[in-house]
């Protein structure tokens, strides 16, 4: 089951995302028409994790990087609407 996760941290954003990418998270996804949806800066997608596993991954990565995970919500990627956005540079 696919999920999205959003989080707030005050530092080490690049390092946090790099580790999450190594765990299979992505900052973009294809829609049903093969159009790319670019997520906001602190939102990630995983195709097979549960919401609980995603939260636990974020907690573990923040602990590994010694950064406080201030807020975090993960949920099933099911019914959605999007502004597709542009890739981050």
N, C-alpha and C positions, 0 to 999 in steps of 0.2 A: 504494500500500500504506500503510495507517495505522500510526502509531507512537505510543508514549508515551515521554516523557523525564522523568527525575527528576534533580535537581541540588541542590547545596549551595553557597550563597554567604552571606557574613556581613553584607552590607549591600546597600542599593539593591534590595530585593526588589520593591517596587512598580514601580520604573522598569524592572527586568529583565522582569517579566511584561508590562508595557505594550508594550515593544518586541517581545517574542515574540508578543503578540496581533496586533500590526501585521503580523507575518510569517505569520499564519494559524493560530497555535496557540490552543487552547482549554483552559479549566480544567474543562470538563464535556463530556459526550457523551450522546447518546441511545442506549439499548440497543435490542435488536430489538423490544421492546414499547413503544417511545417513552417509556420512563421515564428520567429524567435521572440520570446517575451524576455525582456531584460528586467530583472528584479531591482527594487530599490537597494541602496548600498548595504543595509544590514539585514537582508532577507536572503535565505538560501533554500534550495530545494534538494530533496533526496528521493529517488524513485522507489526505495524499498524499506526505509526505516519507519518505525512507529513514532508518534509524537513523543512518547516517553523516552525512546532511544535517542531521539534528536536532542531533547533537553539534557539528557545525561551526557551526550557527546559534548555539548556546549559547556557544561559544567566541568567536564574533565579537561577540555582544551583550555579553558580559562584558568584552571588550577595549574596546568602544565606551564602556562605562560606567565603565571603570577599576576593576573589581571582580574579585577572584580567584574563578575557578570552581574550587572545591575538589574537588568530586566530580560526576560526571555519568554517567548510564547511559541509553541509549536502546535501545529494542527494538521489535520488531513487535508490534502490537496484534492478537492473534489469539485465543488461548484464555485466558479470564479468569474470575474470580469476584470479586464486589464486595460491599462494604457501601456502599450508595448515598450515605449522608451527607446533609448539609444544606448549603445555599449558605453561603459566607462572607459576613459582613456588612461 
